[in-house]
Amino acid sequence: AGITTIGNNAFEGCSSLTGVSMPLGLESIGQSVFYGCSSLTSIVLPSAIKSIPYGLFYNCTNLASIEMGDDITSIGQNAFYGCKSITRLDFSGALESTGNYAFAYCTSLREVLLSPNLTSLGSSAFSNCTSLEEISLPDSLKVIPSSLFSNCSSLKTVNAAADLISIGSSAFYDCAVLEGFNIPATVTSLGSSAFRGCAKTTSITIPEGIKAVPDHFCYGCTSLADVTLPSTI
């Protein structure tokens, strides 16, 4: 019948491994299987794999090409952490959720396509993706979690749902070239340091209903020239 499962940490630390031929009948893959496989350059995941588990490609620093099915629904914490050679990821098919730090430190990542089914992104999911310039978050995503784009130093444009409800702490921390982010009127929760260090942001409007501007909210926004506060403060 062939191999159907690869267990946790099966090839962790195999730093000379450059490629893997995955069996077509593979149905399940464990956590951190290729953790630290720093010579791995490409991989094809069989279409039966619907979930990318915790730490699967953690610090696979030379991994540049990943082929997978359109039916990936979840991505675990640290799954692509430190994959510094990946430039594009397409999860536009069925993705519903990601874990914390899922794509953190993917420093060459320039394009990410996200599914219209996505409802949850983990904290710091894209932190330190220093080549990312633009991203569109689907309308299904109502919460921008803490540190989502922290230290994304090239990020200029973020498109988000018109009925967003929450922006977490340090969500855009040190997004030094972010040209502005329109906070929707539907937002009821703002986190501390959300726009800290956004040196190119020139104006910001805090929605009606917000009763307090959190600590360090726009700290270091050296180009900020226009702030509109709600009557509820």
Salt bridges, closest charged atoms under 4 A:
ASP71 OD2 - LYS50 NZ 3.26
GLU111 OE1 - ARG88 NE 2.99
GLU133 OE2 - ARG110 NH1 3.97
ASP163 OD1 - LYS142 NZ 2.78
